[in-house]
Amino acid sequence: MLMHIDWSFLSWELLRGFVLKGFIFSMVLTVIATLGGVFFGTLLALMRLSGKKWLMAPATIYVNGMRSIPLVMVILWFFLLVPLIIGRPIGAEASAIITFVAFEAAYFSEIMRAGIQSVPRGQVFAGQALGMTYSQNMKLVVLPQAFRNMLPVLLTQTIILFQDTSLVYAIGAYDMLKGFDVAGKNFGRPVEAYLAAAVAYFVICYSLSWAVKRLHKKIAIIR
């Protein structure tokens, strides 16, 4: 089988014509899902740490519920069920973006919660002694330190998120994997296309992982 693999069909024209569009969408989806996930994840983390049951209960149910369901199932449910509810389709790309933000918020919430809890309680008490409110203490004292502590973990989760963008292939969204798939079908080289896709994902994710490790070492030195 390997003896019949022909890499000659791979070219810059092919990558530009089929793969680049999908790569751009995968990156856009990753960035939006990361920013949205961190924003809503922070809100969920603060709700769970608030000590108020009416805030803790819904946040806990949401986070545990999302983390108990495979992402591909959430993508399919949202893509298939929401149009039936609202009465009109919302498109594969828009559905993927909304689903990823909602899903990743649950995972980023746990990272944010761990980061907030990693800040020494003495810092919190010091803020309270200065007369800061809960929101001021979080904004000015706790969250800046928490973000620095959990930055490597946040970036690692972002890399995993980029890998998971390939799941939008299930609803027909044109991501990087879809680009390789279309190229392979058009040129009659599906095996080579999927192997090339695997190499592309490996190179991108390995490079990002290496960068995160370097960053983690620098943060450790600063501490």
Secondary structure, DSSP 4 states (H G I P E B T S, - for coil): -GGG--GGG--HHHIIIIIHHHHHHHHHHHHHHHHHHHHHHHHHHHHHTS--HHHHHHHHHHHHHHHTS-HHHHHHHHHHHHHHHHSS---HHHHHHHHHHHHHHHHHHHHHHHHHHHS-HHHHHHHHHTT--HHHHIIIIIHHHHHHHHHHHHHHHHHHHHHHGGGGGGGT---HHHHHHHHHHHHT-HHHHHHHHHHHHHHHHHHHHHHHHHHHHHHHHH-
